[in-house]
């Protein structure tokens, strides 16, 4: 019998009605494609960092990331998705017990072979049951990629080397996309937030983790 992780935040973080959700995603992606200074890549990005707030807040930014994948949709067959655990304390990283993640747009298959290869990681159904940081990415991925398999990882109290080892094991080839789900600063005045988030983004581009504390990036 298949174990299904049901959609937990449909109707809250994003629409639960498939038609409404599909129309909203199509509009967000179309707006992203038309945006000024939208980058164009000769090959698919290997990794994306995408926000995980409700679509009313983060949808346009997420769409700018996911729109980059459309030219490469036929190539990308596996998504390794990492998001910070908000509701359950976990040490390290945790896989789900589910075989399928359910969304209003359909089910996403968990990549059983890839998960089995991560022998040292626990499976924690509770960590995944209501975790929105992973779930909110799935409708975008379905809309852009169509059919793909998923390696969903809830990240708790983990050292960078632990996360790096998992990414090394799952890096794969051009068929594999890495998606890191993270919001940046919270509750700051607008001008301060823009400055802090710009500094954080510049540190990410430099591959400099030193200044990126948890108040600057969820799941830092």
Buried (B, 14 or more C-beta within 10 A) or exposed (E): EEEEBEBBBBEEBBBBEBEEBBEBBEEBBEBBEEEEEEEEEEEBBEEBBBBBBBBEEBBBBBBBBBBBBEEBBEBBBBBBBBBBBBBBEBEBBBBBBBBBBBBBBBBBBBBEEBBEEBEEBEEBBBBBBBBBBBBBBBBBBBBBBEEBBBBBBBBBEBEEEBBEBBBEBBEBEEEBBBBBBBBBBEEBEEEEBEEBBEBBBEBBEEEEEEEBEEEBBBBB
